[in-house]
Amino acid sequence: MEPSPREVCAFEAGIKLGMLFHQFIGTPVSEASRRSLEEAMRRAVLNQPYVSRARVRIKPEPLRRASQNTFGYASLSPEMLEAEVGVEYRGVRCVGRLSYSEDEAYPVMWVEFEE
C-alpha cells in the first residue's frame, strides 16, 4: 500500500527535524557564532526535497549558561535548539517543530498540518 500524501508530508517533516538534531548536536557554538550556525542549519534543511521554509533558533540563555568557561563556547545541546520546517507534498502542507521540553527533560518533535 502506498502512503498517502499526508503521511509522506509528516514523514518528510520528521526526517528533516531528525537530520537537524542528529547532524548538529555537539557542534561547537559561541555567542559570536550562534547566528551563522543557525543560518547554516537552516540552509542545510532547505536543500532537502519538499521543504518550503525553515527556521532554526539557538536559544541565547542556555547557550550563555553553557559557555561560561575558560574558552567561551559550548557544544550545541538539545536544550539550546528550536526548529521549524515547512513541508509541502502533493498539495498537503505541514510544519514540523522541534523544541526542548523542560517537563519531559527531552527534545520533542511534532507535526502540525496546515489547511
C-alpha positions in Angstrom: 0.0 0.0 0.0 1.3 3.4 -1.0 1.4 6.1 1.8 -1.0 9.0 1.5 0.3 12.5 0.7 -0.5 13.4 4.4 1.6 10.5 5.6 4.5 11.4 3.3 4.3 15.0 4.4 4.6 14.1 8.1 7.4 11.6 7.4 9.4 14.2 5.5 9.0 16.8 8.2 10.2 14.2 10.8 13.2 13.3 8.6 14.2 16.9 8.3 14.0 17.6 12.0 15.9 14.4 12.8 18.6 15.4 10.4 18.9 18.8 12.1 19.1 17.3 15.5 21.4 14.4 14.9 23.7 16.2 12.5 24.3 19.3 14.5 24.1 18.4 18.2 27.6 18.6 19.6 28.7 21.4 17.2 30.9 24.0 18.9 29.0 27.2 19.2 29.5 30.6 20.9 27.5 33.8 21.1 29.7 35.1 18.3 29.0 32.1 16.0 25.3 31.5 17.0 23.7 33.4 14.1 26.0 31.8 11.5 25.3 28.3 12.8 21.6 29.0 12.8 21.8 30.1 9.2 24.0 27.1 8.2 21.5 24.7 9.8 18.5 26.5 8.1 20.2 26.3 4.7 21.1 22.7 5.1 17.5 21.7 5.7 16.3 24.0 2.8 18.4 21.8 0.4 16.2 18.8 1.1 13.2 17.8 -1.0 9.7 19.2 -0.3 11.0 21.9 2.2 9.1 25.2 1.7 10.6 27.1 4.6 12.8 26.6 7.7 13.6 28.4 10.9 16.4 27.5 13.3 17.0 29.2 16.6 19.7 28.6 19.2 18.3 29.9 22.4 20.7 32.6 23.8 20.2 31.9 27.6 21.0 28.1 27.6 24.0 28.9 25.3 25.2 31.7 27.6 25.0 29.4 30.7 26.8 26.5 28.9 29.6 28.7 27.5 30.6 30.2 30.8 34.0 28.6 30.8 37.6 29.5 30.0 37.1 29.1 26.3 33.8 30.9 25.9 32.0 28.3 23.8 29.9 25.2 24.3 28.7 22.2 22.4 25.2 22.7 20.9 22.8 20.8 23.2 19.2 19.8 22.9 18.2 22.5 25.5 19.5 25.2 23.1 17.7 24.2 19.9 14.4 25.2 18.4 13.5 24.5 14.8 10.5 24.7 12.5 10.4 23.1 9.0 7.6 23.7 6.5 7.0 20.8 4.1 4.7 20.6 1.0 3.9 17.4 -0.7 1.2 16.9 -3.4 -1.0 19.7 -2.1 -0.5 18.8 1.6 1.3 21.3 3.9 2.6 20.6 7.3 5.1 22.1 9.8 7.4 20.0 11.8 8.6 21.5 15.1 11.4 20.7 17.5 11.8 22.1 20.9 13.2 21.0 24.3 10.5 20.1 26.8 11.5 21.1 30.4 8.7 18.9 31.7 9.9 15.8 30.0 13.6 16.8 30.1 13.8 15.7 26.5 13.7 17.2 23.0 10.3 16.7 21.4 9.3 16.8 17.8 5.7 17.1 16.4 3.9 17.9 13.2 1.0 20.3 12.6 -1.0 20.2 9.4 -1.9 23.4 7.6 -5.3 23.7 5.9 
